[in-house]
Structure formats: C-alpha cells, structure tokens
Amino acid sequence: MSLQKLVTKRYMSLHKHPTLKSISKDTGLQITRAFRILNGASMKLSEYEVFSKSIREKMSSLGRLENLVEECSLKLPQSEIEELNAIINKKLKVNQVKEN
C-alpha cells in the first residue's frame, strides 16, 4: 500500500470518516482537492504534511507509546526487549493479514 493511501486511510479512521467539508476545515484544503486526494490523486508534499500533522495531533497517545518504548529500551534486559519486539511484530502481521 502506498504511503499516501496509508496516511489517508489512517486520517479517515482516526477522524471517524469525516465529511469533505470537515476535512477541508481541518486541513485547510479546498473541498474539491480533498475529494480528489481521497479518490487517489497524488498529494503534494505540503498536503501530505497537513494530513500527517492532523494524524499526529489526533494520536497524542502515540507520543506516550514512543516514550514507553524508549524507557523500556533503557531499563529492561535484552531478553524482555526481544519479547516485546516479537509481540509487536506478531500484532503487525495479524493486522497485515486482516487488511489483505
């Protein structure tokens, strides 16, 4: 899946499938441009950055996850870090299977 599709899919799911009007208001893009992007038109870098910023703001809990991972890497023994890594990889594989 392309990076653009991943970003738009994540944006739509985090914002609970918003209307084009609300996407336009949130991103500052024109409604017609948002429609074209959601239907596969190539994004400009600036548009990608707007969508990514909105995703990051909505996923503030991700910042906590990153901090937790960093703390684990500093404080846990290597064997436990490898165990956590295996669990995360397994979750990603399950998610990939569900998407396909």
N, CA, C and O atoms as a GROMACS GRO file, in nm:
protein
  400
    1MET      N    1   0.085  -0.116   0.000
    1MET     CA    2   0.000   0.000   0.000
    1MET      C    3   0.090   0.123   0.000
    1MET      O    4   0.191   0.126   0.070
    2SER      N    5   0.054   0.224  -0.078
    2SER     CA    6   0.137   0.343  -0.088
    2SER      C    7   0.128   0.426   0.040
    2SER      O    8   0.033   0.415   0.117
    3LEU      N    9   0.229   0.508   0.060
    3LEU     CA   10   0.234   0.594   0.178
    3LEU      C   11   0.114   0.688   0.181
    3LEU      O   12   0.057   0.712   0.288
    4GLN      N   13   0.075   0.740   0.066
    4GLN     CA   14  -0.040   0.829   0.060
    4GLN      C   15  -0.168   0.758   0.103
    4GLN      O   16  -0.248   0.813   0.178
    5LYS      N   17  -0.187   0.635   0.055
    5LYS     CA   18  -0.306   0.559   0.094
    5LYS      C   19  -0.307   0.531   0.243
    5LYS      O   20  -0.412   0.539   0.308
    6LEU      N   21  -0.191   0.498   0.298
    6LEU     CA   22  -0.182   0.472   0.441
    6LEU      C   23  -0.221   0.597   0.522
    6LEU      O   24  -0.294   0.588   0.620
    7VAL      N   25  -0.172   0.712   0.479
    7VAL     CA   26  -0.200   0.836   0.550
    7VAL      C   27  -0.347   0.871   0.541
    7VAL      O   28  -0.409   0.907   0.642
    8THR      N   29  -0.404   0.862   0.423
    8THR     CA   30  -0.547   0.897   0.410
    8THR      C   31  -0.635   0.797   0.483
    8THR      O   32  -0.735   0.835   0.543
    9LYS      N   33  -0.598   0.671   0.478
    9LYS     CA   34  -0.675   0.568   0.550
    9LYS      C   35  -0.669   0.593   0.700
    9LYS      O   36  -0.771   0.586   0.769
   10ARG      N   37  -0.551   0.623   0.752
   10ARG     CA   38  -0.534   0.650   0.895
   10ARG      C   39  -0.611   0.777   0.934
   10ARG      O   40  -0.677   0.782   1.038
   11TYR      N   41  -0.602   0.878   0.849
   11TYR     CA   42  -0.675   1.004   0.876
   11TYR      C   43  -0.825   0.977   0.886
   11TYR      O   44  -0.891   1.023   0.978
   12MET      N   45  -0.877   0.903   0.789
   12MET     CA   46  -1.021   0.877   0.786
   12MET      C   47  -1.064   0.794   0.908
   12MET      O   48  -1.170   0.821   0.966
   13SER      N   49  -0.986   0.698   0.947
   13SER     CA   50  -1.027   0.614   1.060
   13SER      C   51  -1.016   0.690   1.192
   13SER      O   52  -1.102   0.675   1.279
   14LEU      N   53  -0.912   0.772   1.209
   14LEU     CA   54  -0.897   0.848   1.333
   14LEU      C   55  -1.003   0.956   1.349
   14LEU      O   56  -1.046   0.987   1.460
   15HIS      N   57  -1.045   1.011   1.237
   15HIS     CA   58  -1.146   1.117   1.241
   15HIS      C   59  -1.287   1.062   1.220
   15HIS      O   60  -1.382   1.138   1.200
   16LYS      N   61  -1.300   0.931   1.226
   16LYS     CA   62  -1.430   0.862   1.215
   16LYS      C   63  -1.504   0.898   1.086
   16LYS      O   64  -1.621   0.937   1.088
   17HIS      N   65  -1.434   0.886   0.975
   17HIS     CA   66  -1.487   0.907   0.839
   17HIS      C   67  -1.561   1.040   0.826
   17HIS      O   68  -1.683   1.043   0.811
   18PRO      N   69  -1.485   1.149   0.832
   18PRO     CA   70  -1.546   1.282   0.828
   18PRO      C   71  -1.600   1.317   0.690
   18PRO      O   72  -1.569   1.251   0.591
   19THR      N   73  -1.681   1.420   0.685
   19THR     CA   74  -1.733   1.470   0.558
   19THR      C   75  -1.623   1.549   0.488
   19THR      O   76  -1.523   1.587   0.550
   20LEU      N   77  -1.642   1.573   0.360
   20LEU     CA   78  -1.544   1.652   0.286
   20LEU      C   79  -1.534   1.793   0.344
   20LEU      O   80  -1.426   1.852   0.347
   21LYS      N   81  -1.646   1.846   0.388
   21LYS     CA   82  -1.647   1.980   0.446
   21LYS      C   83  -1.562   1.986   0.572
   21LYS      O   84  -1.486   2.081   0.591
   22SER      N   85  -1.574   1.885   0.658
   22SER     CA   86  -1.493   1.885   0.781
   22SER      C   87  -1.346   1.858   0.752
   22SER      O   88  -1.259   1.911   0.821
   23ILE      N   89  -1.317   1.777   0.650
   23ILE     CA   90  -1.178   1.756   0.610
   23ILE      C   91  -1.118   1.888   0.561
   23ILE      O   92  -1.006   1.924   0.596
   24SER      N   93  -1.194   1.958   0.480
   24SER     CA   94  -1.150   2.087   0.428
   24SER      C   95  -1.123   2.185   0.542
   24SER      O   96  -1.022   2.256   0.541
   25LYS      N   97  -1.212   2.189   0.638
   25LYS     CA   98  -1.196   2.280   0.751
   25LYS      C   99  -1.074   2.242   0.834
   25LYS      O  100  -0.998   2.329   0.878
   26ASP      N  101  -1.054   2.112   0.857
   26ASP     CA  102  -0.943   2.064   0.939
   26ASP      C  103  -0.808   2.085   0.871
   26ASP      O  104  -0.711   2.122   0.936
   27THR      N  105  -0.802   2.060   0.740
   27THR     CA  106  -0.674   2.063   0.670
   27THR      C  107  -0.644   2.196   0.599
   27THR      O  108  -0.529   2.225   0.567
   28GLY      N  109  -0.748   2.274   0.575
   28GLY     CA  110  -0.728   2.397   0.500
   28GLY      C  111  -0.728   2.377   0.350
   28GLY      O  112  -0.704   2.472   0.274
   29LEU      N  113  -0.755   2.255   0.305
   29LEU     CA  114  -0.762   2.226   0.161
   29LEU      C  115  -0.902   2.257   0.110
   29LEU      O  116  -0.999   2.254   0.186
   30GLN      N  117  -0.911   2.287  -0.018
   30GLN     CA  118  -1.042   2.306  -0.078
   30GLN      C  119  -1.115   2.171  -0.080
   30GLN      O  120  -1.052   2.066  -0.086
   31ILE      N  121  -1.247   2.177  -0.076
   31ILE     CA  122  -1.328   2.055  -0.073
   31ILE      C  123  -1.299   1.969  -0.196
   31ILE      O  124  -1.286   1.847  -0.184
   32THR      N  125  -1.289   2.032  -0.312
   32THR     CA  126  -1.265   1.955  -0.435
   32THR      C  127  -1.128   1.888  -0.432
   32THR      O  128  -1.110   1.778  -0.484
   33ARG      N  129  -1.029   1.957  -0.372
   33ARG     CA  130  -0.894   1.898  -0.364
   33ARG      C  131  -0.894   1.780  -0.267
   33ARG      O  132  -0.832   1.677  -0.294
   34ALA      N  133  -0.964   1.795  -0.155
   34ALA     CA  134  -0.974   1.684  -0.059
   34ALA      C  135  -1.041   1.564  -0.126
   34ALA      O  136  -0.998   1.450  -0.107
   35PHE      N  137  -1.146   1.589  -0.204
   35PHE     CA  138  -1.216   1.482  -0.275
   35PHE      C  139  -1.121   1.409  -0.369
   35PHE      O  140  -1.117   1.286  -0.372
   36ARG      N  141  -1.044   1.485  -0.446
   36ARG     CA  142  -0.952   1.424  -0.541
   36ARG      C  143  -0.844   1.341  -0.470
   36ARG      O  144  -0.810   1.232  -0.515
   37ILE      N  145  -0.792   1.393  -0.361
   37ILE     CA  146  -0.689   1.320  -0.286
   37ILE      C  147  -0.746   1.190  -0.232
   37ILE      O  148  -0.681   1.085  -0.242
   38LEU      N  149  -0.865   1.195  -0.175
   38LEU     CA  150  -0.926   1.074  -0.120
   38LEU      C  151  -0.961   0.972  -0.227
   38LEU      O  152  -0.978   0.854  -0.199
   39ASN      N  153  -0.972   1.019  -0.350
   39ASN     CA  154  -1.001   0.928  -0.461
   39ASN      C  155  -0.878   0.895  -0.544
   39ASN      O  156  -0.890   0.850  -0.658
   40GLY      N  157  -0.759   0.917  -0.486
   40GLY     CA  158  -0.638   0.867  -0.549
   40GLY      C  159  -0.549   0.966  -0.620
   40GLY      O  160  -0.443   0.926  -0.670
   41ALA      N  161  -0.586   1.095  -0.628
   41ALA     CA  162  -0.498   1.194  -0.691
   41ALA      C  163  -0.372   1.208  -0.605
   41ALA      O  164  -0.378   1.199  -0.482
   42SER      N  165  -0.260   1.229  -0.669
   42SER     CA  166  -0.134   1.243  -0.596
   42SER      C  167  -0.134   1.367  -0.509
   42SER      O  168  -0.180   1.474  -0.549
   43MET      N  169  -0.081   1.349  -0.388
   43MET     CA  170  -0.069   1.461  -0.294
   43MET      C  171   0.059   1.537  -0.320
   43MET      O  172   0.160   1.482  -0.364
   44LYS      N  173   0.053   1.665  -0.292
   44LYS     CA  174   0.175   1.744  -0.286
   44LYS      C  175   0.236   1.719  -0.148
   44LYS      O  176   0.167   1.674  -0.057
   45LEU      N  177   0.363   1.747  -0.134
   45LEU     CA  178   0.430   1.727  -0.006
   45LEU      C  179   0.362   1.809   0.104
   45LEU      O  180   0.344   1.759   0.216
   46SER      N  181   0.325   1.931   0.074
   46SER     CA  182   0.261   2.017   0.175
   46SER      C  183   0.128   1.958   0.220
   46SER      O  184   0.092   1.970   0.337
   47GLU      N  185   0.054   1.896   0.128
   47GLU     CA  186  -0.074   1.834   0.163
   47GLU      C  187  -0.050   1.710   0.251
   47GLU      O  188  -0.123   1.687   0.348
   48TYR      N  189   0.051   1.633   0.216
   48TYR     CA  190   0.088   1.518   0.297
   48TYR      C  191   0.123   1.561   0.439
   48TYR      O  192   0.082   1.498   0.537
   49GLU      N  193   0.199   1.670   0.450
   49GLU     CA  194   0.238   1.720   0.581
   49GLU      C  195   0.117   1.763   0.663
   49GLU      O  196   0.113   1.743   0.785
   50VAL      N  197   0.017   1.823   0.597
   50VAL     CA  198  -0.104   1.866   0.668
   50VAL      C  199  -0.179   1.746   0.722
   50VAL      O  200  -0.221   1.746   0.838
   51PHE      N  201  -0.196   1.644   0.640
   51PHE     CA  202  -0.265   1.522   0.685
   51PHE      C  203  -0.186   1.455   0.798
   51PHE      O  204  -0.244   1.411   0.897
   52SER      N  205  -0.054   1.447   0.782
   52SER     CA  206   0.030   1.383   0.885
   52SER      C  207   0.024   1.459   1.016
   52SER      O  208   0.018   1.398   1.123
   53LYS      N  209   0.025   1.591   1.010
   53LYS     CA  210   0.018   1.673   1.132
   53LYS      C  211  -0.114   1.647   1.204
   53LYS      O  212  -0.117   1.634   1.326
   54SER      N  213  -0.222   1.642   1.129
   54SER     CA  214  -0.353   1.616   1.189
   54SER      C  215  -0.357   1.478   1.254
   54SER      O  216  -0.415   1.461   1.362
   55ILE      N  217  -0.295   1.381   1.190
   55ILE     CA  218  -0.289   1.246   1.246
   55ILE      C  219  -0.209   1.246   1.376
   55ILE      O  220  -0.251   1.188   1.476
   56ARG      N  221  -0.093   1.313   1.375
   56ARG     CA  222  -0.010   1.318   1.495
   56ARG      C  223  -0.085   1.385   1.611
   56ARG      O  224  -0.077   1.338   1.725
   57GLU      N  225  -0.157   1.492   1.582
   57GLU     CA  226  -0.232   1.560   1.686
   57GLU      C  227  -0.341   1.469   1.742
   57GLU      O  228  -0.366   1.467   1.863
   58LYS      N  229  -0.407   1.395   1.654
   58LYS     CA  230  -0.514   1.306   1.697
   58LYS      C  231  -0.461   1.187   1.775
   58LYS      O  232  -0.529   1.132   1.862
   59MET      N  233  -0.339   1.147   1.743
   59MET     CA  234  -0.279   1.030   1.807
   59MET      C  235  -0.180   1.071   1.916
   59MET      O  236  -0.069   1.018   1.922
   60SER      N  237  -0.218   1.164   1.999
   60SER     CA  238  -0.126   1.210   2.103
   60SER      C  239  -0.080   1.095   2.191
   60SER      O  240   0.026   1.103   2.252
   61SER      N  241  -0.160   0.990   2.198
   61SER     CA  242  -0.120   0.873   2.278
   61SER      C  243   0.002   0.804   2.218
   61SER      O  244   0.074   0.733   2.288
   62LEU      N  245   0.025   0.825   2.088
   62LEU     CA  246   0.142   0.765   2.025
   62LEU      C  247   0.269   0.819   2.088
   62LEU      O  248   0.367   0.746   2.103
   63GLY      N  249   0.268   0.946   2.123
   63GLY     CA  250   0.384   1.004   2.190
   63GLY      C  251   0.414   0.931   2.319
   63GLY      O  252   0.531   0.911   2.355
   64ARG      N  253   0.309   0.891   2.389
   64ARG     CA  254   0.329   0.814   2.512
   64ARG      C  255   0.388   0.678   2.481
   64ARG      O  256   0.472   0.628   2.556
   65LEU      N  257   0.345   0.618   2.371
   65LEU     CA  258   0.399   0.488   2.332
   65LEU      C  259   0.547   0.499   2.301
   65LEU      O  260   0.626   0.415   2.343
   66GLU      N  261   0.584   0.602   2.228
   66GLU     CA  262   0.726   0.621   2.195
   66GLU      C  263   0.809   0.641   2.322
   66GLU      O  264   0.920   0.588   2.333
   67ASN      N  265   0.756   0.717   2.416
   67ASN     CA  266   0.828   0.738   2.542
   67ASN      C  267   0.839   0.608   2.619
   67ASN      O  268   0.943   0.580   2.679
   68LEU      N  269   0.734   0.529   2.618
   68LEU     CA  270   0.735   0.400   2.687
   68LEU      C  271   0.838   0.305   2.625
   68LEU      O  272   0.911   0.236   2.696
   69VAL      N  273   0.844   0.303   2.492
   69VAL     CA  274   0.940   0.217   2.423
   69VAL      C  275   1.082   0.261   2.458
   69VAL      O  276   1.169   0.177   2.483
   70GLU      N  277   1.105   0.391   2.461
   70GLU     CA  278   1.239   0.440   2.495
   70GLU      C  279   1.277   0.402   2.638
   70GLU      O  280   1.389   0.360   2.665
   71GLU      N  281   1.181   0.417   2.729
   71GLU     CA  282   1.208   0.380   2.868
   71GLU      C  283   1.236   0.230   2.882
   71GLU      O  284   1.326   0.189   2.956
   72CYS      N  285   1.158   0.149   2.810
   72CYS     CA  286   1.181   0.004   2.812
   72CYS      C  287   1.321  -0.029   2.761
   72CYS      O  288   1.390  -0.114   2.817
   73SER      N  289   1.362   0.038   2.654
   73SER     CA  290   1.493   0.008   2.596
   73SER      C  291   1.606   0.043   2.691
   73SER      O  292   1.714  -0.015   2.684
   74LEU      N  293   1.582   0.139   2.780
   74LEU     CA  294   1.685   0.178   2.875
   74LEU      C  295   1.686   0.093   3.002
   74LEU      O  296   1.791   0.070   3.061
   75LYS      N  297   1.568   0.046   3.043
   75LYS     CA  298   1.558  -0.016   3.174
   75LYS      C  299   1.542  -0.169   3.173
   75LYS      O  300   1.577  -0.235   3.271
   76LEU      N  301   1.489  -0.225   3.065
   76LEU     CA  302   1.462  -0.369   3.064
   76LEU      C  303   1.581  -0.447   3.011
   76LEU      O  304   1.660  -0.395   2.931
   77PRO      N  305   1.594  -0.572   3.055
   77PRO     CA  306   1.700  -0.657   2.999
   77PRO      C  307   1.671  -0.690   2.852
   77PRO      O  308   1.557  -0.685   2.807
   78GLN      N  309   1.776  -0.725   2.780
   78GLN     CA  310   1.765  -0.751   2.637
   78GLN      C  311   1.663  -0.859   2.605
   78GLN      O  312   1.591  -0.849   2.506
   79SER      N  313   1.655  -0.962   2.689
   79SER     CA  314   1.560  -1.071   2.662
   79SER      C  315   1.415  -1.021   2.665
   79SER      O  316   1.334  -1.065   2.584
   80GLU      N  317   1.384  -0.932   2.756
   80GLU     CA  318   1.248  -0.878   2.764
   80GLU      C  319   1.219  -0.781   2.649
   80GLU      O  320   1.106  -0.774   2.601
   81ILE      N  321   1.319  -0.709   2.606
   81ILE     CA  322   1.303  -0.620   2.490
   81ILE      C  323   1.273  -0.704   2.366
   81ILE      O  324   1.186  -0.668   2.286
   82GLU      N  325   1.345  -0.815   2.350
   82GLU     CA  326   1.321  -0.905   2.236
   82GLU      C  327   1.182  -0.965   2.242
   82GLU      O  328   1.117  -0.984   2.138
   83GLU      N  329   1.135  -0.995   2.362
   83GLU     CA  330   0.999  -1.049   2.379
   83GLU      C  331   0.894  -0.945   2.337
   83GLU      O  332   0.798  -0.978   2.267
   84LEU      N  333   0.913  -0.821   2.379
   84LEU     CA  334   0.822  -0.714   2.339
   84LEU      C  335   0.826  -0.692   2.188
   84LEU      O  336   0.722  -0.669   2.125
   85ASN      N  337   0.943  -0.699   2.132
   85ASN     CA  338   0.960  -0.684   1.988
   85ASN      C  339   0.884  -0.793   1.913
   85ASN      O  340   0.819  -0.765   1.812
   86ALA      N  341   0.892  -0.915   1.962
   86ALA     CA  342   0.820  -1.027   1.899
   86ALA      C  343   0.669  -1.006   1.907
   86ALA      O  344   0.597  -1.034   1.811
   87ILE      N  345   0.622  -0.958   2.020
   87ILE     CA  346   0.478  -0.933   2.036
   87ILE      C  347   0.430  -0.826   1.938
   87ILE      O  348   0.326  -0.842   1.875
   88ILE      N  349   0.506  -0.718   1.925
   88ILE     CA  350   0.469  -0.610   1.834
   88ILE      C  351   0.471  -0.658   1.690
   88ILE      O  352   0.380  -0.627   1.612
   89ASN      N  353   0.574  -0.734   1.653
   89ASN     CA  354   0.580  -0.788   1.517
   89ASN      C  355   0.463  -0.880   1.487
   89ASN      O  356   0.408  -0.877   1.377
   90LYS      N  357   0.424  -0.961   1.584
   90LYS     CA  358   0.311  -1.051   1.567
   90LYS      C  359   0.182  -0.971   1.544
   90LYS      O  360   0.101  -1.006   1.457
   91LYS      N  361   0.163  -0.865   1.620
   91LYS     CA  362   0.045  -0.780   1.604
   91LYS      C  363   0.042  -0.716   1.465
   91LYS      O  364  -0.064  -0.706   1.403
   92LEU      N  365   0.158  -0.673   1.416
   92LEU     CA  366   0.165  -0.614   1.283
   92LEU      C  367   0.131  -0.716   1.174
   92LEU      O  368   0.061  -0.683   1.078
   93LYS      N  369   0.180  -0.837   1.189
   93LYS     CA  370   0.150  -0.942   1.090
   93LYS      C  371   0.002  -0.976   1.089
   93LYS      O  372  -0.056  -0.996   0.982
   94VAL      N  373  -0.060  -0.982   1.205
   94VAL     CA  374  -0.203  -1.009   1.214
   94VAL      C  375  -0.280  -0.897   1.144
   94VAL      O  376  -0.376  -0.923   1.071
   95ASN      N  377  -0.238  -0.774   1.167
   95ASN     CA  378  -0.303  -0.660   1.102
   95ASN      C  379  -0.289  -0.666   0.951
   95ASN      O  380  -0.384  -0.634   0.879
   96GLN      N  381  -0.172  -0.706   0.901
   96GLN     CA  382  -0.150  -0.718   0.758
   96GLN      C  383  -0.241  -0.824   0.698
   96GLN      O  384  -0.296  -0.805   0.589
   97VAL      N  385  -0.256  -0.935   0.766
   97VAL     CA  386  -0.343  -1.043   0.718
   97VAL      C  387  -0.487  -0.994   0.711
   97VAL      O  388  -0.558  -1.024   0.615
   98LYS      N  389  -0.530  -0.921   0.812
   98LYS     CA  390  -0.667  -0.867   0.814
   98LYS      C  391  -0.691  -0.771   0.700
   98LYS      O  392  -0.800  -0.770   0.642
   99GLU      N  393  -0.589  -0.689   0.665
   99GLU     CA  394  -0.605  -0.593   0.556
   99GLU      C  395  -0.611  -0.660   0.420
   99GLU      O  396  -0.676  -0.609   0.328
  100ASN      N  397  -0.544  -0.773   0.405
  100ASN     CA  398  -0.542  -0.843   0.277
  100ASN      C  399  -0.656  -0.937   0.272
  100ASN      O  400  -0.675  -1.006   0.172
   0.00000   0.00000   0.00000
